[in-house]
Amino acid sequence: MKAALLASTLLLIAAPAAAQSSPEDNDKAKFEAHFYELTPLKPGADFASSLKLPRGYRASVWASDLGNTRVMAAAPDGSIYVSRRSEADIIRLTDANRDGRADGPPTVIVNRPGLHGLTIHEGMLYFMTAREVFRAPLRPDGGIGEVETLMDDLPDAGQHLNRTLAVGPDKMLYISAGSTCNACDESSQENATLIRASLDGKSRRIWASGLRNTIGFGWHPRTGELWGWDQGIDWLGNDLQREEVNRLERGKRYGWPYVFEDGKLNPQDEPPGGITGAQWAAASTNPVLMHVAHSAGMQMAFHPGGGFGPDAGGDAFVALRGSWNRKPASGYELVRIRFDANGQATRIEPFVSGFMSRDGTGHYGRPCGVAVMRDGSILLSDDANGVIYRITYDGATGQAAALAPPAGPMLEQAARGNNVPLALTRPEARATSAARLTVSASAFTAGGTIPREQSEYGLGISPALSWTAVPGAASYAIIVEDPDGAAKPVIHWVAWNVPAGTTRLPAGLQERDRLSGGPLEGIMQGATGRGTVGWYGPRPPKGDRPHHYHFQVLALDRQLELSIGATRDQLLAAAAGHVLATGEVIGTYAEAERP
């Protein structure tokens, strides 16, 4: 056996998802999976010239002997900042004499254990570990000033601790929080998501979910739409799950962990709470493009055009670090995502390859980071050998254009559902009968203070809620809103299909799409203002005057047919014309400033 080449085969057996089974199916689904790790090889001095690129492009070594080079960011002054996971630092590299190679040894800028993602925005360096986000001002000499901690409570990382971040055209911070596992029911709803946060870190919400590990993402230079490359589930065989290219939109789910690719159901697991795989698939958004399974997409960079190939503007470049769960191996290359004139992804094609040995048993590098330099050339980091390659185009002229995607698409999506009346004052909630409905909460009186344990500053458990029965009601729905919050109103709870015989909910309900058991059976919960499902407790800014929380209950003459993860507005649209009676109780909450 070769010294560093590991190869093994595992036959996995799993119960097939219900929607996939038929009388002819076996009672178990079988698939063969491989653990296949290539032998690390050292690239020679002339290795760059042997890399395969499209006609007119060439590769050269820009820097070497750097260690575990991971994510890169180009500063306006032309310097390059690189995170090194093993060394737990960020280094700065420059090419002051513009000879196509970095000058001298790198400068260490900052040290932090677990450091990985970084980005630069308006003179500030933002960087992160698995659970923390920091920022610091860039000094004229390329160093940084005082480091400020913006977040220290991101969810545990588990299997995918290499998180990334970027500032969008809307001047908001976007953070990729990968799953803790290969495929599981996460304990935190912020795992397997892309999070949108204010630049000071004081507010955040889930932008998109069902993303196993979207390390690479970015905004199209012309359209301003957000795109990401998601790494697929392991142990489903050589060709499953393929890597996904997704258009990432607010509130959408992208399948993981129960659905992947174009609606395939994961045979290893089923959704909780009695939701079927078909229902999960119906609520999930399919990828726009797919690529070879287990390629391990890493950093993504859009090219704005200029100083590179004549047709590069608007295309994205993604480093594929390479597989360990596929035989033959996949990845170990830089690929190009082609976009059409309308900014839509059309295909994925190889761009820089040759990092695998000819016999497919060894590798000369693990591509990881991608950055567009000021002159339009592209840098590609190899985290196995500490090399950064520079990709240029023969005859390129000018410099890279400013990367300034329009903010419109992100702002429009973020504003949906904001600055609207409270649910019960909207026409959709107008009652069709004279029936009365009285709502009460056991933990607070009408107009009284909501206990801290039910806030997000406390335990975040839902309060016990009860209401009077309405004759003829087929179901009840609940909407909790805070009109004093920034979104006006902030949505704290959306629930529907509460059974007609259920007029009381206990405290501490599960935060999941569908509840089950006894009087809770079949209750559905939808999206809150932070992008989660279930109860989202009060979380007004510290020091604010008390916010008012409207617990609104609607009695309906029917059950609602809504997809999982439905929004407040979708609930109200479906309820219109079917509301028998409404009622509410209002509680207040404020969080004092503490030293």
C-alpha positions in Angstrom: 0.0 0.0 0.0 1.3 3.5 -0.9 2.5 5.5 2.1 -0.2 8.1 2.1 -2.8 6.6 -0.2 -5.8 5.4 1.7 -8.6 3.6 -0.1 -11.5 1.7 1.4 -15.0 0.8 0.3 -18.1 0.8 2.5 -21.5 -0.7 1.7 -24.1 1.4 3.3 -27.7 0.2 3.8 -30.5 2.7 4.6 -34.3 2.6 4.6 -35.5 4.4 1.4 -37.7 7.5 1.9 -41.4 6.7 1.6 -41.9 8.8 -1.5 -39.2 6.8 -3.3 -40.5 3.3 -2.4 -42.7 1.0 -4.5 -43.8 -2.6 -4.2 -40.8 -3.7 -6.3 -38.3 -1.9 -4.0 -36.3 -3.8 -1.5 -36.9 -2.8 2.1 -33.4 -1.3 2.1 -31.6 1.0 -0.2 -28.0 0.1 -0.9 -25.1 2.2 -2.1 -21.4 1.9 -2.2 -19.3 4.6 -0.8 -15.5 5.1 -0.8 -12.9 6.6 1.4 -10.2 7.5 -1.0 -7.4 10.0 -0.1 -4.7 10.9 -2.6 -1.0 10.9 -1.8 0.3 14.5 -1.2 3.0 15.4 -3.8 5.3 18.4 -3.8 5.0 20.6 -6.8 8.4 21.3 -8.5 9.8 24.7 -9.3 8.3 24.6 -12.8 5.0 23.0 -11.8 2.9 26.1 -12.6 3.8 25.8 -16.2 2.4 22.3 -16.4 -1.1 23.4 -15.2 -3.8 23.1 -17.8 -5.6 26.4 -18.6 -7.7 27.6 -21.5 -5.9 29.1 -24.5 -4.3 32.5 -23.7 -4.2 32.0 -20.0 -1.1 31.1 -18.0 -0.3 30.3 -14.3 2.8 31.4 -12.3 3.8 31.2 -8.6 2.9 34.4 -6.9 4.0 33.4 -3.4 5.3 30.2 -1.8 6.3 28.6 1.5 3.3 30.2 3.2 1.9 27.2 5.2 -1.9 26.5 5.3 -3.1 29.3 3.0 -6.9 29.4 3.0 -9.2 32.3 2.3 -8.0 35.5 0.6 -9.1 39.1 0.3 -7.7 41.9 -1.9 -7.3 45.3 -0.4 -7.8 48.6 -2.3 -4.1 49.3 -2.1 -3.3 46.0 -3.9 -2.1 44.0 -0.9 -3.5 40.6 -0.3 -4.7 39.3 3.1 -4.7 35.5 3.7 -6.1 33.4 6.5 -4.0 30.4 7.6 -6.0 27.9 9.6 -3.2 25.8 11.0 -1.1 28.8 11.9 -4.2 30.5 13.4 -3.4 33.9 11.8 -4.0 36.3 8.9 -1.0 37.4 6.9 -0.5 40.3 4.5 1.4 40.0 1.1 2.3 42.8 -1.3 3.9 43.1 -4.7 5.3 46.6 -4.5 7.6 46.4 -7.5 4.9 44.8 -9.6 7.0 42.0 -10.9 4.2 39.4 -10.7 5.4 37.9 -7.4 4.9 38.7 -3.8 7.6 40.6 -2.0 9.7 39.0 0.7 8.2 37.2 3.7 4.6 37.8 4.7 3.6 40.1 7.6 1.4 38.5 10.3 -1.5 40.8 11.0 -3.5 39.1 13.7 -3.7 35.8 15.6 -6.8 33.9 16.7 -7.4 30.2 17.2 -9.8 28.8 14.6 -9.5 31.9 12.3 -10.7 31.3 8.8 -13.1 33.7 7.0 -12.1 37.3 6.2 -13.2 40.2 4.0 -12.4 43.9 3.6 -15.0 46.7 3.5 -14.6 50.5 3.7 -11.2 50.4 5.4 -12.2 47.7 7.9 -10.9 44.1 8.0 -13.7 41.7 9.1 -12.6 38.2 10.1 -14.0 35.2 12.0 -13.6 31.9 13.8 -16.3 29.3 14.1 -18.2 31.2 16.8 -16.8 34.8 16.7 -16.8 37.7 14.3 -14.3 40.5 14.6 -13.4 43.7 12.8 -10.5 46.2 13.0 -9.5 49.3 11.0 -6.8 48.9 8.4 -3.9 51.3 9.1 -1.9 53.0 6.3 1.0 50.6 6.8 -1.4 47.6 6.2 -1.6 46.6 9.8 -4.8 46.8 11.9 -5.9 48.9 14.8 -7.9 47.8 17.9 -9.9 44.6 17.3 -13.6 44.8 18.1 -15.7 41.7 18.8 -18.9 41.9 16.9 -20.3 38.4 17.7 -19.3 35.7 20.1 -22.4 33.5 20.0 -22.6 31.9 16.6 -23.8 28.3 16.9 -21.3 25.4 17.4 -19.6 24.4 14.2 -19.1 20.6 14.6 -18.0 19.1 11.3 -17.9 22.3 9.3 -15.9 24.8 11.3 -14.4 26.7 8.4 -16.8 29.6 8.2 -16.7 32.5 5.7 -18.1 36.0 5.6 -18.6 38.9 3.1 -20.2 42.3 3.0 -23.0 42.6 0.5 -23.9 45.5 -1.8 -26.6 46.4 0.8 -23.8 47.0 3.4 -24.8 44.1 5.5 -22.6 41.3 6.7 -23.3 37.8 5.3 -22.0 34.8 7.3 -22.0 31.1 6.1 -22.6 28.8 9.1 -22.2 25.2 7.8 -23.9 22.2 9.3 -22.4 20.5 12.3 -22.7 17.1 10.6 -23.0 15.3 7.4 -26.8 15.0 7.6 -28.8 15.5 10.8 -31.6 17.4 12.5 -29.6 20.4 13.8 -30.1 21.6 17.4 -29.6 25.3 16.3 -31.6 26.7 13.4 -28.7 28.9 12.5 -26.6 25.9 11.4 -26.6 25.0 7.7 -27.6 28.6 6.7 -26.4 31.9 5.4 -26.9 34.6 8.0 -27.5 38.3 7.3 -26.3 40.7 10.0 -25.7 44.4 10.6 -22.1 45.5 10.3 -22.0 46.1 14.0 -23.2 42.6 14.7 -26.1 43.7 16.9 -28.9 42.3 14.8 -29.0 39.2 12.5 -31.4 36.9 10.8 -31.3 33.7 8.7 -31.2 34.7 5.0 -31.4 31.2 3.5 -31.4 27.7 5.0 -30.9 24.1 4.0 -27.3 24.8 3.0 -25.0 22.0 4.1 -21.8 24.1 3.7 -21.8 27.1 1.5 -18.2 28.3 2.0 -18.1 30.1 -1.4 -20.7 32.8 -2.2 -20.8 36.3 -3.8 -22.9 38.8 -5.7 -23.1 39.0 -9.5 -21.5 42.3 -10.6 -24.3 43.3 -12.9 -27.5 42.0 -11.3 -26.6 42.1 -7.6 -28.1 38.7 -7.0 -26.5 36.4 -4.4 -25.0 33.1 -5.6 -23.4 30.3 -3.6 -21.7 26.9 -4.1 -22.9 24.2 -1.6 -21.0 21.1 -0.7 -23.0 17.9 -1.0 -23.8 15.1 1.5 -21.1 12.4 1.9 -21.6 8.6 2.0 -24.2 8.4 -0.8 -21.9 6.9 -3.3 -19.5 8.1 -5.9 -21.9 10.3 -7.8 -24.2 11.5 -5.0 -24.7 14.2 -3.8 -23.5 16.5 -6.6 -22.3 19.9 -5.6 -24.9 22.6 -6.1 -24.8 26.2 -7.4 -27.7 28.1 -5.9 -29.3 31.5 -6.3 -29.6 32.4 -2.6 -32.8 34.4 -1.9 -34.3 35.5 1.4 -36.4 32.9 3.2 -35.8 30.1 0.8 -34.8 26.6 1.8 -32.3 24.6 -0.3 -33.2 21.0 0.8 -30.5 19.8 3.2 -30.5 17.4 5.0 -33.6 15.6 3.6 -33.6 16.6 0.0 -30.8 17.3 -2.5 -30.2 18.0 -6.2 -33.5 18.2 -8.1 -35.7 16.8 -5.4 -34.0 13.5 -4.6 -34.8 12.3 -1.1 -32.0 11.4 1.3 -32.5 7.7 2.1 -30.5 8.0 5.4 -33.1 10.1 7.2 -36.6 11.6 7.2 -37.9 15.0 8.3 -39.1 15.3 11.9 -42.7 15.8 13.1 -44.4 13.7 10.6 -43.5 15.8 7.6 -43.0 13.7 4.4 -40.0 13.8 2.1 -42.3 15.0 -0.6 -43.5 17.9 1.5 -39.9 18.9 2.3 -39.1 18.7 -1.4 -42.1 20.9 -2.3 -40.9 23.6 0.1 -37.3 23.4 -1.2 -35.6 25.3 -4.0 -33.7 23.2 -6.6 -30.1 24.3 -7.6 -29.5 26.2 -10.8 -26.5 24.1 -11.7 -24.8 20.9 -10.3 -21.3 19.6 -10.5 -19.4 16.4 -9.8 -20.1 15.0 -6.3 -17.6 15.4 -3.5 -15.5 18.1 -5.3 -15.6 20.3 -2.2 -16.2 23.8 -3.5 -14.4 26.5 -1.4 -14.0 30.2 -2.0 -15.9 31.9 -4.9 -15.0 35.1 -6.6 -16.9 37.0 -9.3 -14.7 38.8 -11.8 -15.9 42.3 -12.6 -14.1 42.4 -16.0 -11.0 44.2 -17.1 -7.3 43.1 -16.9 -8.2 39.5 -17.7 -9.8 37.5 -20.5 -12.1 39.5 -22.7 -15.3 37.6 -21.7 -14.5 37.1 -17.9 -16.7 39.9 -16.6 -19.7 38.6 -14.7 -18.4 35.0 -14.4 -17.5 33.4 -11.1 -14.4 31.3 -10.2 -14.6 28.6 -7.5 -11.7 26.6 -6.0 -12.5 22.9 -5.6 -10.3 21.5 -2.8 -10.9 17.9 -3.8 -12.7 14.8 -2.7 -12.0 12.1 -0.1 -15.3 10.2 -0.5 -15.1 9.4 -4.2 -13.2 6.9 -6.4 -12.0 8.2 -8.8 -11.3 11.4 -7.1 -12.9 14.7 -8.1 -12.1 18.4 -7.6 -8.5 19.5 -7.3 -9.1 22.4 -9.7 -10.4 25.9 -10.3 -13.7 26.0 -12.2 -15.5 28.8 -13.9 -19.2 29.4 -13.6 -20.4 30.9 -16.9 -23.2 33.5 -16.6 -25.3 34.8 -19.5 -26.0 38.5 -20.4 -29.0 38.4 -17.9 -26.8 37.3 -15.0 -28.0 33.7 -14.9 -25.7 30.8 -14.4 -25.5 28.6 -17.5 -22.7 26.0 -17.0 -19.6 25.0 -15.1 -16.4 24.4 -16.9 -12.8 23.6 -15.9 -10.4 26.6 -15.8 -7.2 25.5 -14.0 -6.5 21.8 -13.6 -3.5 19.5 -13.4 -3.3 19.3 -9.6 -3.9 15.5 -9.7 -1.2 13.1 -10.9 -1.8 11.4 -14.2 -2.5 8.1 -12.6 -5.1 9.7 -10.3 -3.5 8.5 -7.0 -1.7 11.7 -5.9 -2.2 15.5 -5.8 0.1 18.5 -6.1 -2.2 20.8 -4.2 -5.6 21.5 -2.6 -7.0 24.7 -4.1 -8.9 26.7 -1.6 -8.9 30.5 -1.8 -9.7 32.7 -4.8 -9.2 36.5 -5.2 -9.3 39.0 -8.0 -6.3 41.4 -7.9 -6.5 45.1 -8.7 -4.8 44.4 -12.1 -7.5 41.9 -13.0 -5.4 38.7 -12.6 -6.7 35.9 -10.3 -4.9 34.5 -7.3 -5.5 30.8 -6.3 -4.3 29.5 -3.0 -3.1 25.9 -2.3 -3.5 25.1 1.4 -1.5 21.9 1.2 1.7 23.3 -0.1 1.5 27.0 1.0 1.6 28.2 -2.6 -0.4 31.1 -4.2 -0.7 30.9 -8.0 -1.4 33.9 -10.2 -3.5 33.4 -13.3 -3.1 36.0 -16.1 -4.3 36.4 -19.7 -1.9 37.1 -22.6 -2.6 40.6 -24.0 -4.9 41.7 -21.1 -5.2 45.4 -20.9 -6.4 47.9 -18.2 -7.3 47.0 -14.7 -10.1 45.2 -13.0 -13.3 47.2 -12.9 -14.7 48.2 -9.6 -16.7 45.4 -8.1 -19.9 47.2 -7.2 -23.0 45.0 -7.6 -26.3 46.9 -7.3 -27.9 46.8 -3.9 -31.5 46.7 -5.2 -32.2 42.9 -5.1 -30.9 42.4 -1.6 -32.7 45.5 -0.3 -36.0 44.5 -1.9 -35.9 41.0 -0.5 -34.9 42.3 3.0 -37.9 44.8 2.9 -40.6 42.3 2.2 -43.2 42.2 4.9 -41.9 45.4 6.6 -43.8 48.5 7.3 -47.2 46.9 7.1 -50.2 47.0 9.6 -50.6 44.4 12.3 -52.2 41.2 11.2 -55.6 41.8 12.8 -56.0 45.2 11.2 -55.5 43.9 7.7 -58.4 43.2 5.4 -57.4 39.5 5.1 -58.2 39.1 8.9 -61.7 40.6 8.7 -64.1 38.3 10.5 -67.2 36.9 8.7 -69.2 36.3 11.8 -70.1 38.1 15.1 -68.4 35.4 17.2 -66.0 36.6 20.0 -62.6 35.3 20.9 -60.8 36.1 24.1 -57.0 35.4 24.4 -55.0 35.1 27.6 -51.5 34.1 28.7 -50.8 32.4 32.0 -47.4 34.1 32.4 -48.5 37.7 32.1 -51.6 39.8 32.3 -53.0 41.9 29.5 -50.6 44.9 29.1 -48.2 43.3 31.6 -44.6 42.3 31.3 -43.6 39.1 29.6 -41.2 37.1 31.8 -37.5 37.2 30.8 -37.3 33.4 30.4 -39.6 33.8 27.3 -37.4 36.4 25.7 -34.3 35.7 23.6 -32.2 37.3 26.4 -33.5 34.5 28.7 -34.4 30.9 27.8 -36.5 31.8 24.7 -39.3 29.4 25.6 -42.8 30.0 24.2 -45.4 31.2 26.6 -48.6 29.2 27.5 -51.5 30.6 25.5 -55.2 30.0 25.7 -58.3 31.4 24.0 -62.1 30.8 24.1 -63.6 28.3 21.7 -65.4 29.7 18.6 -68.5 27.7 17.4 -67.9 26.3 13.9 -64.1 26.8 13.9 -62.2 24.2 12.0 -58.8 25.4 13.1 -57.0 28.3 14.7 -54.0 30.3 13.7 -51.6 32.4 15.7 -49.5 35.5 14.7 -47.3 37.3 17.2 -45.9 40.7 16.1 -44.0 43.6 17.6 -44.9 46.9 15.9 -42.2 48.8 17.9 -39.3 46.8 16.3 -37.2 47.9 13.4 -39.2 45.9 10.7 -42.5 47.4 11.9 -43.7 44.9 12.7 -41.2 42.2 13.7 -42.7 38.7 13.4 -42.2 36.5 16.5 -44.6 33.5 15.9 -46.6 32.1 13.0 -48.7 29.0 13.5 -51.7 27.5 11.8 -53.9 24.4 11.7 -54.2 24.4 15.4 -56.9 21.7 15.8 -60.5 22.9 16.4 -60.6 21.1 19.8 -57.4 22.8 21.0 -57.8 26.1 22.7 -54.7 26.0 24.9 -51.0 25.6 24.1 -48.5 24.7 26.8 -45.3 26.7 27.3 -42.0 25.6 25.7 -43.2 24.2 22.3 -40.6 22.7 19.9 -39.1 25.0 17.4 -39.9 22.9 14.3 -42.1 23.0 11.3 -44.8 20.5 12.5 -45.7 19.6 16.0 -47.0 16.2 16.9 -48.6 14.4 19.8 -52.0 14.8 21.4 -53.6 18.2 21.1 -50.5 19.5 19.3 -50.8 17.0 16.4 -50.6 18.7 13.1 -49.9 22.2 14.2 -47.7 23.9 11.7 -45.2 26.7 12.4 -43.9 29.2 9.9 -41.1 31.8 9.4 -40.4 34.5 12.0 -38.6 37.8 11.6 -35.2 36.2 12.2 -35.8 33.5 9.6 -36.5 30.6 12.1 -39.6 28.6 12.7 -41.4 28.4 16.0 -41.4 30.9 18.8 -38.9 33.8 18.6 -38.9 35.5 21.9 -38.7 39.3 22.5 -35.4 40.7 21.7 -35.6 44.5 21.7 -32.4 46.5 21.7 -31.0 46.9 25.2 -32.1 50.2 26.7 -35.1 50.6 24.4 -38.5 51.5 25.9 -40.8 48.6 26.4 -41.9 47.0 23.1 -45.5 45.7 22.7 -46.0 42.1 21.6 -49.4 41.4 20.1 -50.5 37.7 20.5 -53.2 37.5 17.8 -55.4 34.4 17.3 -57.7 33.8 14.3 -60.6 31.3 14.3 -61.0 29.8 10.8 -63.7 27.8 9.1 -61.1 25.5 7.4 -57.6 24.2 7.7 -55.0 26.0 5.6 -53.1 24.3 2.9 -49.7 26.0 3.1 -46.2 24.7 2.5 -43.8 24.2 5.4 -42.0 27.4 6.3 -44.9 29.6 5.2 -44.8 33.3 6.1 -47.2 35.5 7.9 -48.3 37.1 4.6 -48.9 33.7 3.0 -51.0 32.6 6.1 -53.1 35.8 5.9 -53.7 35.4 2.1 -54.9 31.8 2.6 -57.1 32.8 5.6 -58.9 35.7 3.7 -62.6 35.0 3.7 -62.4 32.2 6.2 -61.9 34.1 9.4 -64.8 33.6 11.9 -63.4 35.6 14.8 -60.2 37.2 16.1 -58.8 38.2 19.4 -55.5 39.3 21.0 -53.6 39.8 24.2 -50.7 42.3 24.4 -47.6 41.9 26.6 -44.6 44.2 26.9 -40.9 43.6 27.2 -37.8 45.7 27.7 -34.1 44.7 28.4 -32.2 47.1 30.5 -28.6 48.2 29.7 -26.1 46.3 31.8 -22.5 47.3 32.4 
